[in-house]
Amino acid sequence: MSISTRSPAPALFRAVVIGAALLAAGCRPSAPPAGAATTVEPAPKPAQALRVLSAHLRGNDLAAYASDAIPPSLHARLDTAWREGRTRWPLDALPFGQRLPGLLKSLAAPDAEARLQRVFDRQFAHADRQIHGAATSLGLFGAQYLEQEGDYSDDERQHYAQLVAAASRWGAQAPLGDPQRARAAIVTLAAAARRTGLTSEAAFRAAGMDTSLARMGAFAAVFKQALRRYGLDLDAALDAMDISLLQQTGDDAKVRMRYSFGGQPIDTVVAMRRVGGRWYVADDLRHVEAALLRPLPAPTPAAAP
């Protein structure tokens, strides 16, 4: 038996990396209900600012994360850029983040449960050995991607490299070939994907940033529940995250962030910048500023006059 690179197993592993980066990174990424507003007081210090963002991720409140991750003066401009198709920040700043619409479309298809279950039963049921090998290979691919592709800072590459390696180690021993777990995950994720209504680039644009992120927050809550069935608890990682100030010079600071992902320690440094009296992740500001300078995308043939 062989594992095709077009099969759901690599797609699942990519989804784990995307979800982990978004939900466990805190710089990138008792919990309230999914989609509920998260009330957090303004954070005057660098480490506290990062804790605020981590709290939003713990509560699956991605819209609140975006609101507190950038200065208020940029928020309306960024929403306009979303609707114009120039960005999907913070989602498009993640490794493989551009694959999210396709993943959601596949999960939301009317026949998704039956189709994906048939594929799983035919190729992956009880095939843990092959799946574990695929996870290891995809971990190597992810490491190469981070070395050569993407607009990532040195801090981001170092952080994501640790995260991809940990995800690969987890995938190499997780019970991904268990039919019962797969059946439950497929059913819940398919229903959650349909509820988002975000199965294309056009859907993300039409919904705008805040609505899209609120819907993705609800999906993230279900995604985390599915991962817990496989022994991967992202909320526990966020709960145990240790964030401390390393140094501060004027409006620049370095914050150390330590947590565990899939049983592997993650230890990374996050650059912070003070703007208008508040602290923000420097890479977030850089990505948003770059997104606002992007030209409008060329129209697709279907949209062209």
N, C-alpha and C positions, 0 to 999 in steps of 0.2 A: 504494500500500500504506500502511496506517495501523497504528500500534501501539496496541493497546488497553491501557487502564490496568489491566485484569484479567488481562493476559497474563504469561507467565513473565519477560519482560524487566524490568519494574518490580520484580517479586518478587526477581529476581536482584540488581538494584541495591540494594534494601532489605537483602537479605542481606549484600551487601558492606559497607554502612554498619554494620550490626549487628556483623558479624564484625570489621571494622576497629576499631570502638569498643571491643569486648571484648578483641581480641588485640593491638592496637597502641597503645592509650591508656595502659595501665599505671596508670591512676588510677581507673579506672572501674568501661585494658586499655587447649659441644656439647650439644643437647636430648636429654632422656631419652625413652624410649618413651611414647606417649600413655597416660595413665591411671596411669603409674608415680609413686610418691611422690617428691617433690622435697625433698631435705634441704638446708636453708639455716639458717645460724646466726642467732639473733635479731639484729636490726639496732638498734643503740643511737642512731643519728642519723637525722634526717629523710630526707636524700637516700638513705642506705643502705636505709631502710625501703621507699622507692619502688623501689629497684633489686631488692629481694627480690621484690616483687610482679611486676615486669617479668620476672624470671627464671622465675617460675611460669607466666606467660603464654607465654613463649618455649618452655617445656617442655609446654605444653598441659595443665598441672595446675591446672584451675580449682578443684578442691576445696581444694588447698593455698592457692591465692590467697584463697579465702573464709576459710580458717582463720587466715591471717596478716593479713587485712585488717580484722579486728574483734577486740576484746578477748575472751579465753576466756570471760568471764562472759556474753557475749551469744550464744555459739555454739549452746548447747542451746535457748535461747529462740527463736533464729531458725529452727532446724530445726523446732521445733513450729509456728511461723508458716507455714513452707513446707507442712507436712502439713495445716494447717487451711485452706490456700488463701488466706492473707492476703498472701503475698509470694512472689516468685521471685528475690529479690535474690541476686547482682548482675545477673541477666539483665534484670529488669524496670526497672532504672535506666537502660537504654540507649534511645536513640531507636528507636522501632518494636519494642522488645523484646517487646511483647505479641503480636507476630505469629509468634513462634517456634514455638509448638505447631502452628499452621496450616501453616507452611512445612514442618515435619517431617512432618506428616500427609500433605501432598501428595506429598512425596518418597518416603515409605514405602509408599504405596499399592501393591497387588500389580501393577497395570499401569503404574506410574509411568514406567518406562523407555520403553515403547512409546508411551504417551500423550504424554509430554513431548517425545519425539523427533518425533512427528507434528506437534505444535503448532509446534515449532521449525522443522521443515522447511517447513511451510506458510507461516509468518508471518515468520521471522527469518533463515533461511539466506541468507547473502550480503547481508542488508539492513542493512549496517553504517551506512549514512547515516541511516536511520530510527531505528535503535537509538541512535546517537550523539545525535540530536536528543532522544530520550526521556530519555537520561541527563542532558542539560543541563536539561531541564524538571524532572526529578525533583530535581536539585540545587537549583533555585529553590524547589520545594515543601519540601524538607528545611530550607532556610534559614528559610522562613516558619514552619514548624512549631517550630523551635527558638526563634524570636523570641516566639511566642505560646502555646505549649503546654508541658506537662511541668513537673515540679517540679525544675528545674535551678538551680543557683547561677550567679552571673555567671561564675565560672571555668569551669564546665561548659559553659555556652552558648558562651563564647568558644572553648573547645577543640573542641566538637562542630561549631561553625560552620566552623572551619578544616578539620576532617576531612570534613564533607559536601562542601564546596567542592572539596577535593582529590579525593574519590571521584568527583564529577561530572566533573571535568576528565579523570580517568583513564578513566571510562566513555565519554566523548565521543571517545576515540581508540583504545580497546582493541578487539581483534578479536572482539567478542562475536557476530558473525554467522558465525563459522567453524564449519561443521558438524562437523568432526573434533574440535575442542576441546569443542564442546557435547556430542557423543556420549560422550566420555570423562568429562566432568564429571557428566553425568546418571547414568551407570552407577555411578560411585564414590560420589556423594552419596546416591543412592537406597539403596545398600547400607549406607552409614554411618548414614543416618536410621533404617533398620529396626533396626540394632543398638542404637540408643539406647533403643528402646521408649517414647520420650517423644513421643507423637503427640496428646496431649490435656492439658488442665489437670489432669484427674484422675490421669493417669500421673505428672506432675511431683509432685503431692501425695503419691501413694502411695510413690514412690521416696525422697522426702525430699531435703534439700539436698545432702548429701555425695554420695550415689549419683547424683543427677541431674547434678551438676556434673562428676563423674568421667565419666559417659557423654557429656556435652556436650564435655568435653575431648577425648575420642576423636573426636567429630564435628569439632571445631575443627581437629584435625590433618589430617583429610581435606579439610576446607574450604580450609585454607591451601594444600594441594597443588594443589587445583583452581584456585585463584587464580593460582598460579605459572604455570600453562599460559597464562594471559592476560597475563603480564608483571607481576603484582602480587605482590611478595614481602614478606609481613608479618614473617616471621622476620628478614629482613635489616633491616627497620625497627627491630625490637626489638634486634638485635645492635648497631646503630649509635646507639642512643638515648643522648643526653647528658643526664644528670641532675645538677643542682648546687644547692647551698643558696644562696638569695637573702638570707634574713634569718631570725633566730630571736629571739623575745622570750618568755622563760618557757616555757610549755607550748604556744606557737603558733609556727609557722614557715611560710615560703613557699619552695617548691622550684620551680626552673625545669626544664622538660622540653622537649627539642628532638629531633625526629626527622624523617624524610622518609617521606611516604606517596604512592605513585604518582608519585614524582618531584617532589612539592610539599613545601616545608618547613613543618613544624608547630612552632610555638613557643608554649608555654602555661605558665601558672603554676598550681601545685597547692598548696592550703592543707593543712597538716599539723597534727595535734593530738596531744599526748602524754597518754596515759592509762595509769596503772599502770606508769610507767617505760618504756613503748614508744610508738613513733610510728605514727600511723594517718592515712590520708587523711581529712580533715575531712568531705568530702562523703559518703564511705562511711559514716561514723558517723552523719551526719544522715539518710541514707536508711534505714539499719537501724533507728535509733531511731523514725523515722516508721512503718516497717513494723510494728514491734512494738506500735504503738498503734492500728493499723487494726482495725475491727470484723470479725467473721467474715462472709464473703460469704453472701448469701442463697442458699438451696438452689435448684438448678435444678428444673424441673417433674418431671424423671425421678427426682430424688433425694428429692423431697418425699414425706412419708408419705401 
